[in-house]
Amino acid sequence: MGLLTQFRSFNYPSRVLMINQFGVNIGSFMLMPYLVGYLTGPLGLPTWAVGLLMGVRTLSNQGMFLVGGTWADRLGYKPPIAAGCLLQTVAYTMLAVAHSLPMLVIAAAGTGIAGALFTPAVRAYLAADSGDRGVEAFALYSVFYQSGALLGPLVGFALLTMNFRIVVLGAAGVFAALTVAQLLALPHHRADPRELGPQLGIVKRSILQDWRMIVSNRSFVWFAACMTGRYLLTFQIYLALPIQASALAPHQQSLLVAAMFAVSGLLSVVGQQHITRWLASRWGAQRSLFVGAVVMAASFVPLALVPTAHELGTAAAVAALLMSTLLLSIASTVMFPFEMRAVVVLSGERLVATHYGFYSTIIGLGVLVGNLGIGSLMSAARRFNAHELPWTVMVLVGMVAAFGLRRLNHRTRGSIAQTAPLRQKSSRYLQRELSIAASADGGGSQAPQRSEWAGQSRTTVTTGR
């Protein structure tokens, strides 16, 4: 099936969401690669101020994911998507005219909050609209995502020849157009109306009760903890790998980093559909996630073996860097669509956007702490001439994540057949909630549940007792 044919095979809302993500990434990536240069150059900010702005942006983004997801589940998916695009428009416009640090801090916080508003809602909407084709939908979504990430810097570079403020205003214009497009083209979609309260004829749960229910889902929390390691390693394409490129080729760092991002982006655009289809048919979703984690751990082995040019020369060290980038990109390509589907399955298809928000918040905080550790390790490695140390630790982090996913695979299967979904046992916390609610209501209740995993579905019944 061709890419265009596959795109047309999805429902209208899914197609709008994919195009929306393409536009979001064009608007974001036409600006972000050049932002630090603008802040330290024309604006003349000191390094600590730039670090403050990046920290504010990250903290506001990760800290608000749970709020954005909760809003989406309570009010529907369309409002936070449109609101996020609108807030991004305002934040980028502020960035274009800001000259003082307080205004820049407000703009940075706005960009972070905007992403936290629309990301959980977009993912939950796509998961709900695509149904049994969730893995396939997220694989195609990843193609649009990476295409925008590839095209955005090129658009930004072209506008940069005029003025950086033109770049910022251009990004604001993209998000303004996306805001209008979401309001006009995206159908309104409420979260699954089969909430536990209305379903049983009792009072709807509070937000804190919803959050407690998510935290009590041990399989989901375990999965989020495992995937924190995955995202920490993936993030190194922005941190450790560029530092390594600078150490190996200080005069060609920009060219080497550009080659790394080109390898990563092109692999996702060209190979995402083929890799996902092959893995889904050969191993299924659970084993594919484990395989992806193993590949991610192995991706840092070349750098652990050739950490500097002193071992085998500069050419070999650069080749090791590019090989690590390639393997890291393959692992990310393998894991993303199955990972997005797994969140839906482990959520029990209840409060999906809130689960996505909680998931992103946990991972974001873990990556923040992990990056501090990796940065410290890289500094210590240079000081004590132990250049293989940080890469070896990254291999171990990947192995721990893979082991955790393997354990989750066994825990959630039990006596269930190989093709059965993770959902079966992850719904125990739902059964407990239903049992308590049914007792309060004076009787048992039955709630049919669709169990889906990697395109296979079956129907189970959750009883009130």
N, C-alpha and C positions, 0 to 999 in steps of 0.2 A: 504494500500500500504506500503510495507516494505521500510526501509530507502534506501537500495541499489537500489531497483526498482525505487523509486522516483528520486534518483540521476541520474540514467540512462535515465530517461524520459526527462531530460533537454538537451538543445542543447550543443554541444561540448564546445563552449566558456564559458558557464555558469559553466560547470563541471571543466574546467581549473581554473576559478576564485575561485571556492570554495576550490579546493585543494591548490591553491596559498595562500588563507587566512589561511588555516590550517598550512602551512609551515611558513608563516609570524609570526603567534602566537607562534609556537614552538621556532623559532629563537629569538623572543622578550622576551618571558616569561621564557626561560631557563637562561636568563641573569638578567632581571630587579629585581626579588625578592632578589637577592644577591648583587646588585650593591652598595647599600649604605654601606653594611658591608665591601666591598672591598675598597671603597673610604676612609672610616674612619679608617680601619684597616691597611692593608699592605701599602697603600699610605699615611696614616696619615694626611688626610685633616681635617681641622677644620670644625665644623658644618656649619659655615656661607658659606664656600666654597662649601660644598655639597648642601646647599640650593640654592646657585648661579647656580650651574650646573643644578639642577632640574628646576629652573626657566627659564634658557636659553633654555632648551629642550622644556618646555611647551610653552614658548612664540614663539619660532621659529616654532613649530608645528602648533599652533592655528593661528598665524599671516600669515602663508603661505598657508593655506587651500584654500583661495579664488584664489590665484595665481595658485595653482595646478589645481583647477577645471577649471579655465579659459583656461589654457594651454590644458587641455584635450578636451574641447569643440572646440578649434581652430585647433588643430593638430591631433586629434584622441585620443582614450583611451589607446592604447598600449604603445606609447612612455613614458608617465609619469609613467605608472606602472613599466616598465622595468628600467627607470631611477631612480625611487624611491628605487627599490631593489638594484641597483648598488650603489647608494649613501649610503644606509644602510650598505652594505658590506665594503665600504671605511671607514665609520664612526666607525664601530665596530673594524676594523683593527687598526685604530688610537687609539681607546680606549685601545686596548691590549698592545700597545707599549708606550703610553703616560705616562710621569712622571711629567710634569709641568702643572700648572693650565691653561695657555693659550691653550695648545694642548687639554686638557680635555674640555675646553669651546668650541673649534672648533668641537670636536667630538660630544659633546652634541647637539650643533646646527645642525650638520649634521643628527643626528638621528631624530630630530624633523622635519626638512625639508623633509627628506625622506618619513616619514609618510604622510605629507601634500601633497606630490606629488602623491602617488599611491592610497590613500584612496578615494578621490572624483572620480577618474577615475574608480576604481574597482566598486564602487556603481553604477555609471552611466552606465557602460558597462553591469553590471548584470541586471539593470533595463531595458535597451534597448533590451538585448538579450532574457530576459524572457517574455517580453510583458505582456499579460493578466495574467500571472502566477507570477506577481511580488511579491505579499505577500507570496506565497508558496516558491518562490526562496529565499527570504530573511530569511524566517524561517529556511530553510535548510542551508543557508549560516551561520546563527547563530549557528547551531549545529557544523559545521566545525570550526567556530571561537572559541567556548567554548572548543571543544575537544583539539585544539592546546593549549589553555590557561591552560588546565588541565595537558596535557602531558609535556609541556615545562619546568615547574619547576622540574619535576621528572628527566628529561634528564639533566638539569643543576645541580641538586643535585648530580647525579651520576658522572658528570665530575668534580664537585667541589672537590671530594676526591683527585684528582690529583693536580689541580692548577686552580686558577680563570682565569688566562690568557687562559687556555685551553677552559674554558667555553666561553669566549669572542670570541676566534678564531673559536670555534665551531659554535657560532651564526653567525659570519661573513661567514663561510662556507655554512651555510644554505641559507643565502641571495645570496651568489654567485651562488649557484645551482638554486635558484629561478630566478635570472637574466637570466641565460642561458635558463631555461625552458620557461620564458615568451617570449624571443626572438624567440625560435624555435617552441613553441607549441601554443602560443596565436595568433589567427588571428587578423589582423589589422581591426579596426572598427572606422570609422569616426563618429563624432557627427551627429545628424539628419541633412541631407542636406537641409531640408526644412526651412532654416533660412529665416527670414523676408526679408532681402535684396535680395538674389538671387531669392526668390520666386516671388518677385514683379518686378524683373528686375532693382533694384536700387543698389546703392553702399552699400556694407556691412557696418554694424555699427562698430564703434570703441569699444575698450574694455570698456572705460568709459561709453559709451552709453549702453552697455550690463549691466554694474553694476547699472546704474541709472534705467534701466528697472526692474531689480530685486528688488531694494529698493522701487520702486513705486508699487510693488505687495503687497498691504496691507495685504491680507489674508495670504500670505506666511510669511511676516515679523511677523505678529501676531502669527502664528504657531511656528516660531523659538523662539519667546519670551516665549511662553508657555512651550516649550520643554526645555528651559534653566533651568527651575525649575525642570523638570524631571531628567536632567543630573546632576544637583547639588545634588539632593538627592541620585541618583545612585552612585555618586562618594564617598559618605560617607562610603562605604564598604572599601575604602582605607584610610579614614581619621578618622571620628568620631567613627565608630564601632571598629577599632583596639585600639583606645584610651580607649574606654569603656572596651574592653577586658583586657587591661593592668590594668585598675583600679579595675576590679573585680577579676582577677586572675594574679597577677604580676609574679608569678613563673611558671604559665602554659600559658602565653600569646601566645607563638608560637603555642602551641597545639590548643588553642581556635581559633586563627586566621586561622589556617589551616582548622579547622572544618568549619568555616564560608565560606571560599573559596570553600571547597569541596561541601557544601550544594548549593552554588550559581552555581558552574560549572555543577554539576551532574543534577541539576534541568533543566538547559538549554539543556544539551545534551539529557536527557531522555524525557523531557516533552515538548520541543519546538514545535514539529510537532503536537502533540495531542492537545495542548492548542490552537495553532493558528487555526487549522482546526475546532475545536469546536466553538471558538469565531466567526470565519468568517461565519459559517453556522447559528449561533444563533443570532448574533447582527450586523454583518457587521463591516467594518473597522472603521467608525467614532465613533460608540458607543463603540467599543472595546478599542479605544484609551482613551476614557473618563473613562471607567471601570478600565483600567490599571492605570490611574492617581489617581483615588480614592483609589485603593489598595495601591499605592505607598504612598499616604498620611497616610493611616491607618497603614502602616508598622512601623511607629515610635511611634504609640500609646502604645505598650507594654513597650517601654523604658521610655515614659513619665509617665506611671503608676508605673513602678518599676525602677527608675533611679539608685538606689544604692542597696547594700546588706542590708542596715539598715531597709528597709521596711519589706521584707518577707524572708530575708536570701540570702546567696550567690547562692544557687541552683536556686531559683526563678529568681534572677537577670540574671544569665547565661541563663536560659530558655527564659527570655524576649529578651535577645540579639540574641539568635539563632532564635527565632520566628520573630523578626524584620528582620533578614537576609533573612529568608525564604520568608517572604512577599515581601521584596524588590526585591528578585530574581524573584518571580512570576510576579511582576509588570513589571520588565524589559523584561522578556520573553514575556509577553503579548504585550507590546508596540512596540518592535523593528521592526518586519516585517511590521506592519501597518504604523509605522512612516516613514520607508524608502519609502514605496509606496506613502504615502501622499506627500512627497517632490516632487516626480515625477508628481503627479496629480496637485499640486498647482503651479508647474513650468509651466504648460501648455505644458509639454513635449518639451520645448525649453531651451537650455542652461542648461541641467540637471546637468552636472558635476559642472558648475559654481554655480548653486543653492545649490548643496551639499557642495561646498566649502564655500560659504557665510554662509550657515546654521551652519557648523562646527565652523567657525570663531566666529560667534555671540555667540554660545553656549560655546565655549572654554573661551572666554573673560568673559562671565557671570559666569561661574564656578570658574574662578580665583578670581573674586571679591567676589562671594558668599562664597568660602572657607575661605577667610580672615574673613568674618563676622562670619561664624560658629566657626572658631578657637577662635575668640575673645569672642564669646558667651560661649564657653566651659570653657575658662579661667575665665570669669566673674562668671559663675555658680559655679565653685569651690571656688572662692573667697567669694561669698555671700551666699554660701550654698543653692543655688537654682538649684539643679541638674536636675530638670525636664525642666528647661527653654529652653535649646537648642533643645531638642526633641519636645517640644511643638511648637517651631518656625518652625521646619522641617515639622510637621503636617500641619501647616498653609501654608507653601510654597507649599506643595502638593495640598492642597485644592484650592489655587489660580490658580495653573496650571490646575487643573481639571475644574474649573469654566471657565477659558479662553478657553479651548478646547470645552467646552459645548457651549459657546457663539459663537465660530467659526463655530461649527456644525449648529447652528440656522442661522447664517448670511449667510452661503454658501448654505443652502438649499433653503430658501425662499419658492417659490411655486413649487420647484422641488420635485419630488416624493422621498420617503424614500430611495429608492435604487439608486437614481441618484448620480453621483459623485460630489465631491467638485469642480472638474475642471470647471464646468459650469460657476460659477460666478468668480472664480479666474482668468478666462481668460479675464476679462474686460480690464485689462491693455494691453493685447495682441490686443484686438479689437481697443483700442485707437491707438496703434502703427501702426496697419494695416490701420486704417482710415487716419492717418497723411501721411503715406507712399503712400497710394493710391491716396490721393489728390495731392501729389507732382508728382505722375506719370500720373495724368490726368484722372483718372477714378477709378471706384470701382473694387474690386477684391474679389474673393471668395477663401477661404482656408478651405478645409475639415479638421476637427479635430476629432480624436478619443477620446471619453471621457470614462475613465476607472476608476473603483473604486472597489477594492476587487474582481477582476475577472469578473465584469460585464462591458459590454461595450455598447456604443451607438455612433452614428455618429451625430455630429452637424455641422453647417456651420457658420463660422465667416464671416460676410460681411464687405466690406470696408467702409461702411457708417452706 
